[in-house]
Amino acid sequence: PPRSTLFPYTTLFRSNGYWNAQQSALQSVQDSLDEFLSSTGSTSSSSSSDDSTTSSGLSTLINNFFNDFQSVATSPTSVSARQTLISDAQTLASAFNQISSSLGQQNTALNTSLSSDVTSANQLLSGIANLNQQISAAEAGGGNPNDLLDEQQQDLNNLAQLTDITTSSGTNGAVNVSIDGQTLVSGNQLVDT
């Protein structure tokens, strides 16, 4: 079949790649949080006190903290109840600090990945515009640009792994590329990226 009829089939593949990337990023954050929220969470901390903080789960730590307040309210003169409250409050604060640190690390990793993906997407968009120019020139001269069309298709697939794209056929084998309704490649022109 002509290459133009392949676009509807490859659009599904492209969208799938974008959503797989989104799912991977979200799964990473969810896995990090699950360590703290589940009662069987584990940690890679080297400190034994940190291990006890996360192995009991955040839910258990919060329940213990409020139960300790109830104990102090019931027996306000009990030194051991107050010491337990202070100890459990410190443990809960430590758990929140660990969660904050973990989310900060996830944020840094996602920002680094996003920056890398933006750079890659910009390079691919530029490459597609350049290939469009070469393909148009080859077709206008009566040549056979199959290798260039294959390279163009591969760049489109790679771009679709990074973001959800929409493509449309241009003239002489060129492909126009839009992201979120904004045309970024129109023929051999790369719109400000």
Buried (B, 14 or more C-beta within 10 A) or exposed (E): EEBEEEBEEBBEEBBEBBEEBEEEBEEEBEEBBEBBEBEEBEBEBEEEEBBBBBBBBBEBBBEBBEEBBEBBEEEEEEEEBBEBBEEBBEBBEBBBEBBEEBBEEBEEBBEEBEEEBEEBBBBBBBBBBBBBBBBBBBBEEEEEBEEBBEBBBEBBBBBBBBBBBBBEEBEBBBBBBBBEEEEBBBBBEBEEB
